[in-house]
Amino acid sequence: MTSKELLYIEDALGHEKYFLSKYKETAAQIQDADLKNCVEQLAQNHSSIFRSFYSLLS
């Protein structure tokens, strides 16, 4: 893997980590059960994407 590719993966990991933390923060503040479930699903999706990018480094 080239250094440019590694930088891209590091950048993507940072973005996904940020999105995941923001979705978790938001879900913790939501009272509506349906909306909270939707936001939690988005957090799970970004967690999956994070793991996919991270697996590229293994």
Secondary structure in CASP SS format (residue, H / E / C, confidence):
PFRMAT SS
TARGET T0000
AUTHOR 0000-0000-0000
METHOD secondary structure of the structure
MODEL  1
M C 1.00
T C 1.00
S H 1.00
K H 1.00
E H 1.00
L H 1.00
L H 1.00
Y H 1.00
I H 1.00
E H 1.00
D H 1.00
A H 1.00
L H 1.00
G H 1.00
H H 1.00
E H 1.00
K H 1.00
Y H 1.00
F H 1.00
L H 1.00
S H 1.00
K H 1.00
Y H 1.00
K H 1.00
E H 1.00
T H 1.00
A H 1.00
A H 1.00
Q H 1.00
I C 1.00
Q C 1.00
D C 1.00
A H 1.00
D H 1.00
L H 1.00
K H 1.00
N H 1.00
C H 1.00
V H 1.00
E H 1.00
Q H 1.00
L H 1.00
A H 1.00
Q H 1.00
N H 1.00
H H 1.00
S H 1.00
S H 1.00
I H 1.00
F H 1.00
R H 1.00
S H 1.00
F H 1.00
Y H 1.00
S H 1.00
L C 1.00
L C 1.00
S C 1.00
END
